[in-house]
């Protein structure tokens, strides 16, 4: 049997991308195409390497799991939500296998058995179209597992040449704003934003915003009053940053939350509905 490396690479790249993108949508993660493509490329390169006679040992189960884990980490980052997205990705892969099997049965094709594996005599375009159909069907028919459509947005923060990328939940109930200007404030879990600063900050300092404001006096800090469930009143330290959200870049206030804004790590920031659109 002749195997064309370029065809295997391209097919696996496209199919992996569709599966990762569908997993992101169903799992409530922000869709970052570059990261998804990078994760898909890892899986595609692995699919080519296993055909090399000298690298057949890569077909062992531990290496398959290691490759899948690498794809997930590259596509979605090293976060708690990655475990949930890995489960969704595994489920999507099984759905695709079942769909390919069903399509071949409908076409009257034959499934071949070799050693302990199944071989589907499926063409390049048939597999690609099936993967696209599965991805589209999941997007169309199934809701996200946790959040409403398009409620998780990618956010980029910049401060003095330092950049941090994260995910934000569009929360229509979030009304936090600057009492002076009335502009919306982006609330960020402090650990997700700490690399914006040239020095280390601690949880104790974030819990004492007035003290931390003295350390960050060169960044024009502000204290933003807030109320939340279980908190009648409090203050959050906010720093003016360059914020890219919804493909728009503007300078706005970023408030540091001393506690995580998401219980399961699906996002690191909160924005108020369409107020940044």
ABEGO torsion letter per residue (X at the ends): XBBBAAAAAAAAAAAAAAAAAAAAAAAGBBBBAAAAAAAAAAAAAAAAAAABAAAAAAABAAAAAAAAAAAAAAAAEBBAAAAAAAAAAAAAAAAAAAAAAAAAAAAGBBBBBBEABBBBBBBAAAAAAAAAAAAAAAAAABBBAABBBGABBBBBBBBGGBBBBBBBBBBAABABBBAAAGBBBBBBBAAAAAAABABBBBAAAAABAAAAAAAAAAAGBBBBBBBBBGBABBBBBBBBBBBBBGGBBBBBBBBBBABBABAAGABABBBBEAAAX
